[in-house]
Amino acid sequence: MARVCMVTGKKPMVGNNVSHANNRTKRRFLPNLQNRKFWVESENRWVSMRITNAALRTIDKNGIDAVLAGMRADGQKI
């Protein structure tokens, strides 16, 4: 399964480990993904999502119904 947030679309970034001697090696910065289940009152069901902590804050702010409506408008199947 890809390490991609279902809401924000965040995925791993590539950067460098930098040692004290300024040697550089490639590394990946992974998104803070969490598996969460949300109760959607309007659909009377649970929705499982793999989301980042930033997306969790967005859901707290706007509500799960608004976030799901935006995802469906973008063409995602939930």
C-alpha positions as CSV (number, residue, x, y, z in Angstrom):
1,M,0.0,0.0,0.0
2,A,1.3,3.4,-0.9
3,R,2.3,5.8,1.9
4,V,-0.1,8.5,0.7
5,C,-2.7,10.5,2.6
6,M,-6.3,9.9,1.3
7,V,-7.3,13.5,2.1
8,T,-4.3,15.8,1.5
9,G,-2.4,13.6,-0.9
10,K,0.8,14.0,1.0
11,K,3.5,11.4,0.2
12,P,7.1,10.8,1.1
13,M,9.7,13.5,0.3
14,V,13.3,12.9,-0.6
15,G,16.1,14.7,1.2
16,N,19.6,14.2,2.6
17,N,21.1,13.0,5.8
18,V,23.9,15.4,6.6
19,S,26.7,14.3,8.9
20,H,29.0,16.5,10.9
21,A,31.6,16.2,8.1
22,N,28.9,17.4,5.7
23,N,28.7,14.0,3.9
24,R,25.3,13.6,2.3
25,T,23.2,10.4,1.8
26,K,19.7,10.2,0.5
27,R,16.8,9.6,2.9
28,R,13.0,9.7,2.8
29,F,10.8,11.9,5.0
30,L,7.6,9.9,5.5
31,P,4.2,11.4,6.2
32,N,2.7,10.8,9.7
33,L,0.0,8.4,8.5
34,Q,-2.7,7.0,10.8
35,N,-5.4,4.5,10.2
36,R,-8.7,6.0,11.4
37,K,-12.4,5.1,11.3
38,F,-15.0,7.8,11.3
39,W,-18.7,7.5,11.9
40,V,-20.6,9.3,9.1
41,E,-24.0,10.2,10.4
42,S,-25.5,11.2,7.0
43,E,-24.6,7.8,5.5
44,N,-25.1,5.8,8.8
45,R,-21.9,3.9,8.4
46,W,-18.2,3.8,9.4
47,V,-15.6,5.0,6.9
48,S,-12.0,3.8,7.2
49,M,-9.3,6.1,6.0
50,R,-5.5,6.3,6.0
51,I,-4.7,9.9,6.7
52,T,-2.0,12.2,8.0
53,N,-2.2,14.0,11.3
54,A,-2.7,17.3,9.3
55,A,-5.7,15.7,7.6
56,L,-7.1,14.7,11.0
57,R,-6.9,18.4,12.1
58,T,-8.7,19.4,8.9
59,I,-11.5,16.9,9.7
60,D,-11.7,18.3,13.2
61,K,-12.0,21.8,11.8
62,N,-14.4,21.3,8.8
63,G,-16.2,18.0,9.7
64,I,-16.1,14.6,8.1
65,D,-19.0,15.3,5.8
66,A,-17.4,18.4,4.2
67,V,-14.1,16.5,3.8
68,L,-15.8,13.5,2.2
69,A,-17.7,15.8,-0.2
70,G,-14.5,17.4,-1.2
71,M,-12.8,14.1,-1.8
72,R,-15.8,12.9,-4.0
73,A,-15.7,16.2,-5.9
74,D,-12.0,15.4,-6.7
75,G,-13.1,12.0,-8.1
76,Q,-12.0,9.7,-5.2
77,K,-14.1,6.7,-4.4
78,I,-14.8,6.2,-0.7
